[in-house]
């Protein structure tokens, strides 16, 4: 499981805004409180596809290395 603290998530959201991969808005949450909302842009969708492909390739290599280690 991956655990992220609020500071990590906030910093990541700032970076995504700078890269133009998300849109932000202000509205009302389900419990009638002022809230910020984020949605991914078309540019963000393309970047997500690239990053997903990279993750799948890297995690596949790591998985193969770990399986080989277990065969020793």
N, C-alpha and C positions, 0 to 999 in steps of 0.2 A: 504494500500500500504506500502511496505517496502522500506525505504530509507537507502542506505549505502553510506558512504563517501569513497573516494579513499583509505584512510589509512586503513579502515576496510577490503576492498577487497584485498589490497596488503598483509596485515597480514594473511588473510585467504589463499591466494595463497602460501605463504611461508609455512604455516602449511600443506597444501595438498602435497607439494613437499616433506617435511620431512617425511610424512606418506607414500610416494610412491604411491599416488593415481592419480597423473597426470604426463604427459610428457610435456616437454617444447621444443620449438624450436624458431629459429629466422628466419624471412623471410621478404618479402616485402608486405605491405598492399595494398589495392585496389588503394590508391592514391600515390603509389610508395614510401612510407616511410618505414624505417626500423621498424619492429614490432615484438613483442614476441607473440607466439601462444601457446595455451595450449590444451591438449587433455586428456581425462580420460583413465586410464589404466584398465585392467581387474580387478585388485585389487580394484581400485576406483569404478568400476561398482558394485562390491559386497558390498562395504561399502555404496554406495549410496542406494542400495536396503534395507540394514539394517536401515539406517537413515530415509528413506522414510516410512518404516513400523513403526518405533518409532514415527515419526511425526504424521502419520495418527491415531495411537492409542491415543497419548496425545491430539491431537486437537479434537478427537472425545469425549474424556472425558470432556475437557473444554467446548465443545459445549453442551453436556448434562447438565453440571452444570449450564451453562448460561440459558438454557431453563427452568430448574427447578427454578432458581431464578425469572424468569419472571412469573411463576405460582403462586407466593406468593400473 
